[in-house]
Amino acid sequence: MIFSKELSWILIGVTVLGAVASFSYSLGQKDVREEWHKETIKYQNEMLKVEEIHKKALQEYIDKNNDLQKEIVDVKESYEAQLRNINDEYSVRLSESEQRTKIYQRLSEQGKCQSTDLSDYTAKFDRSIVEGRQVVKLLRETLELRDRQLRQIGEQLKQMENLHE
């Protein structure tokens, strides 16, 4: 019986120890679950904040990009209008040059000018000046267009860089 009494105490002790361990384990699980749940909520809140910041930055980028696209179209239209003005001016100047050519030829025919070659040379020179001015104006407008386009591309690149920061 002594043996069974000691065995009973051992069994009771093991049972109590098991119950305490089981209770402690379940309390520990509960604490870990609560901590994990808090961390999960904190993580989700941070993700929502990051998503909101990203959405806002993306919308700003889209808005600025749309503005730049409109500006690019406006610059292109302005450039084309300026080219039309330059071509209209060229037509007028070319017509004036042709009128001067006729004057040079009449003067040559009337004998007021020493040579027909001189009037031809003067007419060609006059025309080449008009054409040269046309080329210079066209080149200037084209260079200004390219400068504006490069600035706009630079702005777009800055916006893309800011979006990714």
JOHU-V325504 format. One record per pair of residues at least 12 apart in sequence whose C-alpha atoms are under 6 Angstrom apart, sorted by the first residue. I is the first residue (numbers start at 0). J is the second residue. D is the distance in whole Angstrom. If there is no record, write none. Layout:
# JOHU-V325504
<<I;J;D> <I;J;D>>
This chain:
# JOHU-V325504
<<96;126;6> <100;122;5> <103;118;5>>
